[in-house]
């Protein structure tokens, strides 16, 4: 886990770690709770942004396995199908080579399409499907910018080699993950609010 974290990031990690432990406890009592498995996967995707690249991949793949488990219990659970699309998108953006990333993008689009078929009026799923068609171009642009910034950081000064380069690389990683995770998080929180919170009191 990266250690250059501000207080806000540290608080978020604590929050999601607490949520992960709760999900593990619920799973121990009831492994057939598809809602819990779906929430657990969302927490793992959130936590993945604070990891090294290799650990991020592990976290997201763990999320995929939880979502697949949820869909074995309830194959028509559209929020789990949609979350699986987000997990595939995250894996695609973590993958540097676009050709290697394309199967993840294809799978993500299939998931978003399937989620929309299960819940045709869901505006979030419609938006996700629209964004999925643009994702390969965004991937190309993100990784091009990352390569340029690394080249600039690496060539700026021979005397300042390792520390600034590492910092720049970490900042850029947060930029990329931040975009992906922010998109996932906003939609996930809105979706959770719609499904899990009581309706607001009448004014």
C-alpha positions as CSV (number, residue, x, y, z in Angstrom):
1,X,0.0,0.0,0.0
2,X,1.2,3.5,-0.9
3,X,2.2,5.4,2.2
4,X,2.1,9.0,0.8
5,X,-1.6,9.4,1.9
6,X,-3.4,12.5,3.1
7,X,-5.8,12.4,6.0
8,X,-8.8,12.1,3.7
9,X,-7.4,9.1,1.9
10,X,-6.4,7.5,5.2
11,X,-10.0,8.0,6.5
12,X,-11.4,6.5,3.3
13,X,-9.1,3.4,3.7
14,X,-10.3,3.0,7.3
15,X,-13.9,3.3,6.2
16,X,-13.5,0.7,3.4
17,X,-11.4,-1.7,5.6
18,X,-14.2,-1.6,8.2
19,X,-16.8,-2.3,5.4
20,X,-14.7,-5.2,4.1
21,X,-14.5,-6.7,7.6
22,X,-18.3,-6.4,8.0
23,X,-18.8,-8.1,4.6
24,X,-16.5,-10.9,5.6
25,X,-18.5,-11.4,8.9
26,X,-21.8,-11.4,7.1
27,X,-20.4,-13.9,4.5
28,X,-19.3,-16.2,7.3
29,X,-22.8,-16.3,8.6
30,X,-24.6,-16.4,5.2
31,X,-22.5,-17.1,2.2
32,X,-25.6,-17.0,0.0
33,X,-26.3,-13.3,0.5
34,X,-25.9,-11.9,-3.0
35,X,-26.3,-8.3,-1.8
36,X,-23.4,-8.7,0.6
37,X,-21.2,-10.2,-2.0
38,X,-21.9,-7.4,-4.4
39,X,-21.2,-4.7,-1.7
40,X,-18.0,-6.6,-0.7
41,X,-16.8,-6.5,-4.3
42,X,-17.5,-2.7,-4.5
43,X,-15.4,-2.2,-1.4
44,X,-12.5,-4.2,-2.9
45,X,-12.6,-2.1,-6.0
46,X,-12.4,1.1,-3.9
47,X,-9.5,-0.3,-1.9
48,X,-7.7,-1.3,-5.1
49,X,-6.8,2.3,-5.9
50,X,-4.6,2.6,-2.8
51,X,-2.5,-0.4,-3.7
52,X,0.6,-1.0,-5.9
53,X,-0.2,-2.1,-9.4
54,X,0.2,-5.8,-8.7
55,X,-1.9,-5.6,-5.6
56,X,-4.6,-3.5,-7.4
57,X,-5.0,-6.4,-9.9
58,X,-5.4,-8.9,-7.0
59,X,-8.0,-6.7,-5.3
60,X,-10.0,-6.2,-8.5
61,X,-9.8,-9.9,-9.4
62,X,-11.0,-10.8,-5.9
63,X,-13.9,-8.4,-6.5
64,X,-14.7,-10.2,-9.8
65,X,-14.8,-13.6,-8.0
66,X,-17.2,-12.2,-5.4
67,X,-19.5,-10.8,-8.2
68,X,-19.4,-14.1,-10.0
69,X,-20.3,-15.8,-6.8
70,X,-23.2,-13.4,-6.3
71,X,-24.4,-14.1,-9.9
72,X,-24.3,-17.8,-9.3
73,X,-26.8,-17.2,-6.5
74,X,-28.9,-14.7,-8.5
75,X,-28.0,-14.6,-12.3
76,X,-30.4,-11.7,-12.9
77,X,-29.0,-9.4,-10.2
78,X,-28.4,-6.4,-12.4
79,X,-26.3,-4.3,-9.9
80,X,-23.9,-7.3,-9.6
81,X,-23.7,-7.6,-13.4
82,X,-23.1,-3.8,-13.7
83,X,-20.4,-4.0,-10.9
84,X,-18.8,-6.8,-12.8
85,X,-18.6,-4.5,-15.8
86,X,-16.9,-1.8,-13.7
87,X,-14.4,-4.4,-12.3
88,X,-13.5,-5.4,-15.9
89,X,-13.1,-1.7,-16.8
90,X,-10.7,-1.3,-13.9
91,X,-8.7,-4.3,-15.0
92,X,-8.5,-2.8,-18.5
93,X,-7.2,0.5,-17.2
94,X,-4.6,-1.2,-15.0
95,X,-3.4,-3.1,-18.0
96,X,-0.9,-1.0,-19.9
97,X,-1.0,-2.6,-23.4
98,X,-4.3,-1.7,-25.1
99,X,-4.4,-5.0,-27.0
100,X,-4.2,-6.8,-23.7
101,X,-6.8,-4.5,-22.3
102,X,-9.4,-4.9,-25.1
103,X,-10.8,-8.3,-23.8
104,X,-11.6,-6.6,-20.5
105,X,-13.3,-3.7,-22.3
106,X,-15.3,-6.2,-24.4
107,X,-16.4,-8.1,-21.3
108,X,-17.3,-4.8,-19.6
109,X,-19.5,-3.7,-22.4
110,X,-21.3,-7.1,-22.4
111,X,-21.9,-6.7,-18.7
112,X,-23.3,-3.2,-19.0
113,X,-25.6,-4.4,-21.9
114,X,-26.8,-7.3,-19.8
115,X,-27.4,-5.1,-16.8
116,X,-29.4,-2.8,-19.0
117,X,-31.5,-5.7,-20.3
118,X,-32.4,-6.6,-16.8
119,X,-33.2,-3.0,-15.8
120,X,-34.0,-1.2,-19.1
121,X,-34.8,2.2,-17.6
122,X,-31.7,2.5,-15.4
123,X,-30.0,5.8,-16.5
124,X,-26.8,4.7,-14.8
125,X,-26.5,1.6,-16.9
126,X,-27.3,3.5,-20.1
127,X,-24.5,6.0,-19.2
128,X,-22.1,3.2,-18.4
129,X,-22.8,1.5,-21.8
130,X,-22.2,4.9,-23.6
131,X,-18.9,5.4,-21.7
132,X,-17.8,1.8,-22.4
133,X,-17.7,2.5,-26.1
134,X,-15.2,5.4,-25.5
135,X,-13.1,3.5,-23.0
136,X,-10.4,2.2,-25.3
137,X,-9.7,5.8,-26.6
138,X,-9.5,7.0,-23.0
139,X,-7.2,4.1,-22.1
140,X,-4.9,5.1,-25.0
141,X,-4.8,8.7,-23.9
142,X,-4.2,7.9,-20.2
143,X,-1.3,5.6,-20.9
144,X,0.1,8.1,-23.5
145,X,0.1,10.8,-20.8
146,X,1.6,8.5,-18.3
147,X,4.5,7.6,-20.6
148,X,5.0,11.3,-21.4
149,X,5.0,12.3,-17.7
150,X,7.4,9.5,-16.8
151,X,9.7,10.6,-19.6
152,X,9.6,14.2,-18.4
153,X,10.2,13.1,-14.8
154,X,13.0,10.8,-15.8
155,X,14.8,13.2,-18.0
156,X,14.3,16.4,-16.0
157,X,17.4,16.1,-13.9
158,X,20.0,13.4,-13.4
159,X,20.7,14.6,-9.9
160,X,17.1,14.2,-8.7
161,X,16.6,10.7,-10.1
162,X,14.6,8.4,-7.9
163,X,12.4,10.3,-5.4
164,X,10.8,12.8,-7.8
165,X,10.3,10.1,-10.4
166,X,8.6,7.9,-7.9
167,X,6.4,10.7,-6.6
168,X,5.4,11.7,-10.2
169,X,4.6,8.2,-11.1
170,X,2.5,7.8,-7.9
171,X,0.6,11.0,-8.6
172,X,-0.2,9.9,-12.1
173,X,-1.3,6.5,-10.9
174,X,-3.8,8.3,-8.7
175,X,-4.9,10.4,-11.6
176,X,-5.7,7.3,-13.7
177,X,-7.2,5.3,-10.9
178,X,-9.0,8.4,-9.6
179,X,-10.9,8.8,-12.8
180,X,-11.9,5.2,-13.0
181,X,-12.7,4.8,-9.4
182,X,-14.5,8.1,-9.2
183,X,-16.8,7.1,-12.0
184,X,-17.4,3.8,-10.4
185,X,-17.9,5.2,-6.9
186,X,-20.3,8.0,-7.9
187,X,-22.6,5.5,-9.8
188,X,-22.2,2.9,-7.1
189,X,-23.1,5.3,-4.3
190,X,-26.1,6.6,-6.2
191,X,-27.2,3.1,-6.9
192,X,-26.8,2.0,-3.3
193,X,-28.7,5.1,-2.1
194,X,-31.6,4.2,-4.4
195,X,-31.7,0.6,-3.4
196,X,-30.8,0.6,0.3
197,X,-31.9,3.9,1.9
198,X,-35.4,4.6,3.0
199,X,-37.3,7.2,1.0
200,X,-36.8,10.8,2.2
201,X,-39.5,12.2,4.4
202,X,-42.2,14.3,2.6
203,X,-41.6,18.1,2.8
